[in-house]
């Protein structure tokens, strides 16, 4: 009897070789145990055989130490991918010790032999690394922001829109390794470009460690953080003023109660922001929290040489007390 080669042939050989064993064991329990053991042996052998045949183009985690290459599908030009790898390293100002990491990071599923050989796993890791680096950055840079404010800023900074915008600004979209069918479109979807941004972050992290990626993330995302902080600060003048004062004036604002009026159930407070020896135009509020926010808004306006949003002259005072 001639058996076919490959996994199917091995399956048939095992079946033929052990067919007598099932008949020679009298107990049904013994037969079930024996068949179960044989099936376990067969499954392991088939898995190893199929793994070698199916995953020949997978990353080295699947291939083992003998191979570290990520093979692409036939319609991806090898010279073109090498040029994209060189271009990417110039863009990110980082030379990889292990270029296979960058090759995998740039390879979209359409340009890989199977999804495990694409950048999807690195994207998963890069998303976590990016989130951690941004959280650490915001925590250190903005001590006056509460947890809710920091969460909103972080969400804006690491959003798909933000990552896609930064990736295009860097030029990572020109480094993508994709199948020819994908390039028929005029431009890549934003999600695809943002994904490669995260996968490149993961590749740098794995190749060079935390220090290699930390400063690059801060450099790439500085504009995104500034915009998110400014947007958040539009409703939090105290945080914006503190950020401005600490960064540009090397000082921290304090709030001084100038005047308090009205009965206990209808108090009005006039508060001024003070930075160093400079006191800014005070503002009225129905409670100290509102008055401090308005005082901070006045201080920001003065620092920017803009009209005061909450003037505290006679007219401002009377209107504030009326609203109180």
C-alpha positions as CSV (number, residue, x, y, z in Angstrom):
1,X,0.0,0.0,0.0
2,X,1.4,3.4,-1.1
3,X,0.5,6.3,1.2
4,X,0.4,10.0,0.2
5,X,3.1,12.2,1.6
6,X,2.7,15.1,4.0
7,X,0.3,15.3,7.0
8,X,-2.4,13.2,5.3
9,X,0.1,10.4,4.6
10,X,1.3,10.5,8.2
11,X,-2.3,10.4,9.4
12,X,-2.9,7.3,7.3
13,X,0.3,5.6,8.5
14,X,-0.6,6.1,12.1
15,X,-4.1,4.7,11.5
16,X,-2.8,1.6,9.7
17,X,0.0,1.0,12.2
18,X,-2.3,1.1,15.2
19,X,-5.6,-0.3,13.8
20,X,-4.9,-3.7,15.4
21,X,-4.4,-2.1,18.8
22,X,-8.1,-1.1,19.2
23,X,-9.3,-4.6,18.4
24,X,-6.8,-6.3,20.8
25,X,-7.9,-4.4,23.9
26,X,-10.9,-6.0,25.5
27,X,-12.2,-3.3,27.9
28,X,-14.3,-0.5,26.3
29,X,-12.6,1.9,28.8
30,X,-9.2,0.8,27.7
31,X,-10.2,1.2,24.0
32,X,-11.4,4.8,24.7
33,X,-8.2,5.7,26.6
34,X,-6.1,4.2,23.9
35,X,-7.9,6.0,21.1
36,X,-7.7,9.2,23.0
37,X,-4.0,8.9,23.5
38,X,-3.5,8.0,19.8
39,X,-5.6,11.0,18.8
40,X,-3.6,13.3,21.0
41,X,-0.4,12.0,19.4
42,X,-1.9,12.4,16.0
43,X,-3.1,16.0,16.7
44,X,0.3,17.1,17.9
45,X,2.0,15.6,14.9
46,X,-0.4,17.2,12.5
47,X,-0.1,20.5,14.2
48,X,3.7,20.5,13.9
49,X,3.4,19.5,10.3
50,X,0.8,22.0,9.4
51,X,2.5,24.7,11.4
52,X,5.6,24.3,9.3
53,X,3.6,24.4,6.0
54,X,1.1,27.1,6.9
55,X,3.3,29.6,8.8
56,X,6.4,29.6,6.7
57,X,5.8,33.4,6.2
58,X,5.1,34.2,9.8
59,X,7.3,36.2,12.3
60,X,10.1,34.5,14.1
61,X,7.9,34.0,17.2
62,X,6.0,31.3,15.2
63,X,8.9,30.1,13.1
64,X,11.4,29.6,15.9
65,X,15.0,30.6,16.2
66,X,16.1,29.2,12.8
67,X,14.3,32.0,10.9
68,X,13.8,35.7,11.6
69,X,12.3,36.8,8.3
70,X,8.9,38.0,7.4
71,X,8.0,36.9,3.9
72,X,5.6,38.9,1.8
73,X,3.1,37.8,-0.8
74,X,4.3,37.5,-4.4
75,X,3.0,40.8,-5.6
76,X,5.1,42.9,-3.2
77,X,8.3,44.1,-4.8
78,X,11.3,43.3,-2.5
79,X,13.3,46.3,-3.7
80,X,10.4,48.6,-3.0
81,X,10.0,47.3,0.5
82,X,13.8,47.8,1.2
83,X,13.5,51.4,0.0
84,X,10.5,52.0,2.2
85,X,12.4,50.6,5.2
86,X,15.3,53.0,4.6
87,X,13.0,55.9,4.1
88,X,11.2,55.1,7.4
89,X,14.4,55.0,9.4
90,X,15.4,58.4,8.0
91,X,11.9,59.8,8.9
92,X,11.9,58.6,12.5
93,X,15.6,59.2,12.9
94,X,16.2,55.7,14.3
95,X,18.3,52.9,12.9
96,X,17.1,49.5,13.8
97,X,19.4,46.8,15.1
98,X,16.8,44.3,14.0
99,X,15.2,45.5,10.7
100,X,12.8,42.7,10.6
101,X,10.8,44.5,13.4
102,X,10.4,47.5,11.2
103,X,9.6,45.4,8.2
104,X,6.8,43.8,10.1
105,X,5.6,47.1,11.5
106,X,5.2,48.6,8.0
107,X,3.6,45.5,6.5
108,X,-0.2,45.7,6.1
109,X,-2.2,42.5,6.0
110,X,-2.7,42.9,2.2
111,X,1.1,42.8,1.8
112,X,1.7,39.7,4.0
113,X,1.2,36.1,3.4
114,X,-1.1,35.8,6.4
115,X,-2.4,38.1,9.1
116,X,0.2,37.0,11.7
117,X,2.9,38.2,9.4
118,X,1.4,41.7,9.2
119,X,1.7,44.6,11.6
120,X,-1.4,43.8,13.6
121,X,0.3,42.3,16.6
122,X,2.8,45.2,16.7
123,X,-0.2,47.6,16.5
124,X,-1.7,45.9,19.6
125,X,1.5,46.5,21.5
126,X,2.1,49.9,20.1
127,X,-1.4,51.1,21.3
128,X,-0.5,50.2,24.9
129,X,3.0,51.7,24.7
130,X,1.6,54.9,23.2
131,X,-1.1,55.2,25.9
132,X,1.5,54.6,28.7
133,X,4.0,57.2,27.3
134,X,1.3,59.8,26.9
135,X,-0.2,59.2,30.3
136,X,3.2,59.5,31.9
137,X,3.9,62.7,30.0
138,X,0.6,64.4,30.9
139,X,1.0,63.3,34.6
140,X,4.4,64.9,34.8
141,X,3.7,68.0,32.7
142,X,0.3,69.0,34.1
143,X,0.1,68.5,37.8
144,X,-2.8,70.9,38.2
145,X,-5.1,68.8,36.0
146,X,-7.4,66.4,37.6
147,X,-8.0,62.8,36.5
148,X,-11.0,63.8,34.3
149,X,-9.1,66.5,32.5
150,X,-6.1,64.2,31.9
151,X,-8.4,61.5,30.5
152,X,-10.0,63.8,28.0
153,X,-6.6,65.2,26.9
154,X,-5.1,61.7,26.6
155,X,-8.1,60.4,24.6
156,X,-7.8,63.3,22.1
157,X,-4.0,62.8,21.7
158,X,-4.1,59.0,21.1
159,X,-7.2,59.0,19.0
160,X,-7.2,57.4,15.5
161,X,-7.6,60.9,14.0
162,X,-4.6,62.3,15.8
163,X,-2.4,59.3,15.1
164,X,-3.3,59.3,11.5
165,X,-2.6,63.0,11.2
166,X,0.8,62.7,12.8
167,X,1.7,59.6,10.7
168,X,0.9,61.5,7.5
169,X,2.8,64.6,8.7
170,X,5.8,62.4,9.3
171,X,5.4,60.6,6.0
172,X,4.8,57.1,7.3
173,X,2.0,56.7,4.8
174,X,4.7,56.6,2.1
175,X,6.5,53.8,3.9
176,X,3.6,51.3,4.1
177,X,4.1,47.9,2.5
178,X,0.8,46.8,1.0
179,X,-0.5,44.5,-1.7
180,X,-0.9,46.1,-5.1
181,X,-4.7,46.0,-4.9
182,X,-4.6,48.5,-2.0
183,X,-2.5,51.0,-3.8
184,X,-5.2,51.5,-6.5
185,X,-6.9,54.0,-4.2
186,X,-5.7,57.6,-4.2
187,X,-5.0,57.6,-0.5
188,X,-4.9,55.2,2.4
189,X,-7.8,55.1,4.9
190,X,-7.0,57.0,8.1
191,X,-7.3,53.9,10.2
192,X,-4.6,52.1,8.1
193,X,-2.2,55.1,8.5
194,X,-2.9,55.4,12.3
195,X,-2.3,51.7,12.7
196,X,1.2,51.9,11.2
197,X,2.0,54.7,13.5
198,X,1.3,52.5,16.5
199,X,3.1,49.5,15.0
200,X,6.2,51.6,14.4
201,X,6.1,52.8,18.0
202,X,6.0,49.1,19.1
203,X,8.9,48.2,16.8
204,X,11.1,51.0,18.2
205,X,10.1,50.0,21.8
206,X,11.1,46.4,21.2
207,X,14.3,47.3,19.4
208,X,15.6,50.2,21.5
209,X,13.6,50.1,24.7
210,X,11.7,52.8,26.6
211,X,14.2,55.6,26.2
212,X,14.3,55.2,22.5
213,X,10.6,55.8,22.0
214,X,9.8,58.2,24.9
215,X,11.4,61.3,23.5
216,X,10.2,60.6,19.9
217,X,6.6,60.3,21.0
218,X,6.9,63.6,22.8
219,X,8.4,65.2,19.8
220,X,5.9,63.8,17.4
221,X,2.8,64.5,19.5
222,X,3.7,67.9,21.0
223,X,1.3,69.8,18.7
224,X,-1.5,67.4,19.5
225,X,-1.0,67.7,23.2
226,X,-0.9,71.5,23.0
227,X,-4.1,71.6,21.0
228,X,-5.9,69.1,23.4
229,X,-4.7,71.1,26.4
230,X,-5.8,74.4,24.9
231,X,-9.2,72.9,24.0
232,X,-9.6,71.5,27.5
233,X,-8.4,74.8,29.0
234,X,-11.2,76.7,27.3
235,X,-13.5,75.5,30.1
236,X,-10.8,75.4,32.8
237,X,-9.1,78.8,33.0
238,X,-7.3,78.0,36.2
239,X,-5.5,75.1,34.6
240,X,-4.6,77.1,31.6
241,X,-3.3,80.0,33.7
242,X,-1.2,77.7,35.9
243,X,0.3,76.0,32.8
244,X,1.1,79.4,31.3
245,X,2.5,80.8,34.5
246,X,4.7,77.8,35.3
247,X,6.0,77.5,31.7
248,X,6.6,81.2,30.9
249,X,6.8,83.0,34.2
250,X,8.4,80.3,36.4
251,X,5.7,80.9,39.0
252,X,2.4,79.5,40.2
253,X,-0.7,81.6,40.5
254,X,-2.6,82.1,43.8
255,X,-6.1,83.6,44.3
256,X,-6.7,86.5,46.6
257,X,-10.2,87.4,48.0
258,X,-10.6,91.1,47.4
259,X,-14.2,91.6,48.6
260,X,-17.2,89.6,49.8
261,X,-20.8,91.0,49.8
262,X,-24.3,89.9,50.3
263,X,-26.2,87.9,52.9
264,X,-25.1,84.4,53.8
265,X,-27.6,82.8,51.4
266,X,-26.7,85.1,48.5
267,X,-22.9,85.7,48.8
268,X,-20.8,87.3,46.0
269,X,-17.0,87.1,45.9
270,X,-14.5,89.3,44.2
271,X,-11.3,87.4,43.6
272,X,-8.0,88.3,41.9
273,X,-5.4,86.1,40.4
274,X,-1.9,86.9,41.6
275,X,1.4,85.7,40.0
276,X,4.5,86.7,41.8
277,X,4.1,90.4,42.6
278,X,1.6,91.0,39.8
279,X,-2.1,91.2,40.7
280,X,-4.6,90.9,37.8
281,X,-8.0,92.4,37.4
282,X,-10.4,90.6,39.9
283,X,-13.7,89.1,38.9
284,X,-17.0,88.4,40.7
285,X,-18.6,85.1,41.2
286,X,-21.6,83.6,43.1
287,X,-19.1,81.3,44.8
288,X,-15.3,81.2,45.3
289,X,-14.9,78.5,42.6
290,X,-16.6,80.5,39.9
291,X,-14.9,83.7,41.0
292,X,-11.5,82.0,40.8
293,X,-12.2,80.7,37.3
294,X,-13.3,84.1,36.1
295,X,-10.2,85.7,37.8
296,X,-8.0,83.3,35.9
297,X,-9.8,84.2,32.7
298,X,-9.1,87.9,33.3
299,X,-5.5,87.1,34.0
300,X,-5.1,85.1,30.8
301,X,-6.7,88.0,28.8
302,X,-4.3,90.5,30.3
303,X,-1.3,88.3,29.6
304,X,-2.5,88.0,26.0
305,X,-3.5,91.7,25.8
306,X,-7.1,90.8,25.0
307,X,-10.3,92.4,26.3
308,X,-11.3,91.3,29.8
309,X,-14.1,88.7,29.8
310,X,-15.2,89.6,33.3
311,X,-14.5,93.3,34.1
312,X,-14.9,94.2,37.8
313,X,-15.7,97.9,37.6
314,X,-18.8,99.5,39.0
315,X,-21.0,98.0,36.3
316,X,-19.4,94.6,36.6
317,X,-19.8,94.6,40.3
318,X,-23.4,95.6,40.2
319,X,-24.2,93.0,37.6
320,X,-22.4,90.3,39.5
321,X,-24.2,91.1,42.7
322,X,-27.5,91.2,40.9
323,X,-26.9,87.7,39.4
324,X,-25.9,86.5,42.8
